[in-house]
Amino acid sequence: MVNILLAFLTGLTTGGLSCLAVQGGLLASSLAGQIEKDLQNSPPAAHKRSRQNPPPRSKPQLAKPILVFLLAKLIAYTVLGLLLGWAGRVLQLSPYTRAFLLIAIGIFMLGSALRMLNVHPIFRYFAFEPPAALRRWLRRKAGSSADSPLLTPALLGAMTVLIPCGVTQVMMAAALATGNPLQSAALMFAFTLGTSPLFFAVAYFTTQIGARLERYFMRFVAIVVLILAIITIDSGIALAGSPVSLTRWFNQQLTGNLQPSLVEFQPPEDAESSSQVITIQVQNYGYEPALIRARADVPTRLRLISKDVYSCALAFTVPSLGIQELLKPTGITEIEIPPQQEGSRLTFSCSMGMYGGVILFEDV
Amino acid sequence: MKKKITLQIQGMECPNCAMKLESIEDRLKGVLRAEASYHKALLTVEYQEELISEEAIRAEIARLGYQAV
C-alpha cells in the first residue's frame, strides 16, 4: 500500500530539489514573458522622477504566473498519474529519447536567453509566437487588455510532464505499481504538491532579488536561463553516454571526490565461474566506484547496492544497452550485461545525466 | 479606399508586443486588419483611407511605446 503522505514528504524534500534543476528552467522561461510585459507596461518616465517623490516601484507580478505554472504542473502530473494507473509503461521514454529531449529543451532555453539579451534578431525565433488567428481570438477573449500572459506559464507548467526528474520517475514507478488509476493519480498529486513550495520559494525570491536590479533585471533572468540551459544540455549529453560532463565534474568537486580512483578488477564470487560481478554502491550524490576496470568478453553482472538513497541516482541507466532500472531506496538490484569487447567503454548514469561512471573492459 | 502598409517596428521585446500592437484593430476606427510578427518585427495594417490616415496609425503605435520606421 503506497503511502500518500510519504509521497508528499518526498516531494517536499528531495523531489523539489531534484526536479528544480531541469524544470526550473521552464519556470524561469515562463516568468520571463511576464517580466518583459510588466517592464514594458511600466511608465517610461518613472526613472526620471525626483528622489523626494519616489514612484511606486513597479514590481513584476510574479506570484500569479508561478502559481499558474505550478497549478498546470500539478494538473498535468495528476492526469499522468491517472494514465499510469491505466497503462503506465507506455509512457516510459528510453534514455536516448530523454537525452534528445533534454538537449532540445536546453537549446530552446539557450536561444531564449540569447533573445532576452538581444544578441541577434535571429534568436527571436526561439520565442513561441501563437498563430495570428489564435492571437485574435485570445485578444477578443481577453477584452481590452490584449494580452494573455498566463498562457505561457500554463503551457510550460504542463510541459514539465515530459521531463520528469529521477525522484519523479521513482514516484511514477510507485504510481504504476498501484495498478489503480485513482490511487495512482492521488500519489502523483501528493508528490507534485509537495514539490511546489520549494519551486515557488526559489522562483519567487530569486526573481524578487532580481527585481531590485530594475533595468538589469531582464539580463539577470536571461543569465539564469542561460546557466540552466547549459546544465540541461550537459545533462542530455551525459545521458546520451558522453564520458565528459560538466555536471558530473561539478558534483565531484562538491563531494570532494576530485578524481575518481580506478578500481581494480573485481573477482567473481565463484572461482569456477566465467562471469564477473561488479559491485557499485549507489549513493545520494552518485555511484561508487565511478571508474571501473572489468574483464572483456565475459558475461557481467552489475550489483547495485543502495541504502537510504532518495536522489536521482536511483534511476539507473546504461544508455548504449537501453537499460533503465528504477532502484529501491534500500536494496540490492542485479543487472546482467552481455560480454563486451576489449577496449570498449560502457557509460552508466542516472536518468537525468547528473551522476554517472564508466566501465572499461580490458583483456586479462 | 482600402490601403495596406507594412511597417518595421522597433521596441518589440517579446511576443506579447505583437498582440498589443494588433489591438489597434479594435481601437482605431478605419483599421480593418492589423497583423504583427514579433519574429520579423513587422506590422501589417489594412485600413480605409477615408477614415484614418497613416500618420494617425503611426501615432497610435508610438503611443503604445513602439516606433514605426
Chai-1 contact restraints between the chains, C-beta under 6 A:
chainA,res_idxA,chainB,res_idxB,connection_type,confidence,min_distance_angstrom,max_distance_angstrom,comment,restraint_id
A,G33,B,C14,contact,1.0,0.0,6.0,A-B,restraint_1
A,E36,B,E13,contact,1.0,0.0,6.0,A-B,restraint_2
A,E36,B,C14,contact,1.0,0.0,6.0,A-B,restraint_3
A,K37,B,N16,contact,1.0,0.0,6.0,A-B,restraint_4
A,R124,B,H39,contact,1.0,0.0,6.0,A-B,restraint_5
A,Y125,B,H39,contact,1.0,0.0,6.0,A-B,restraint_6
A,A127,B,P15,contact,1.0,0.0,6.0,A-B,restraint_7
A,E129,B,P15,contact,1.0,0.0,6.0,A-B,restraint_8
A,E129,B,Y38,contact,1.0,0.0,6.0,A-B,restraint_9
A,E129,B,H39,contact,1.0,0.0,6.0,A-B,restraint_10
A,A132,B,E35,contact,1.0,0.0,6.0,A-B,restraint_11
A,R135,B,M19,contact,1.0,0.0,6.0,A-B,restraint_12
A,R139,B,M19,contact,1.0,0.0,6.0,A-B,restraint_13
A,A146,B,M19,contact,1.0,0.0,6.0,A-B,restraint_14
A,A146,B,K20,contact,1.0,0.0,6.0,A-B,restraint_15
A,A146,B,S23,contact,1.0,0.0,6.0,A-B,restraint_16
A,D147,B,N16,contact,1.0,0.0,6.0,A-B,restraint_17
A,D147,B,M19,contact,1.0,0.0,6.0,A-B,restraint_18
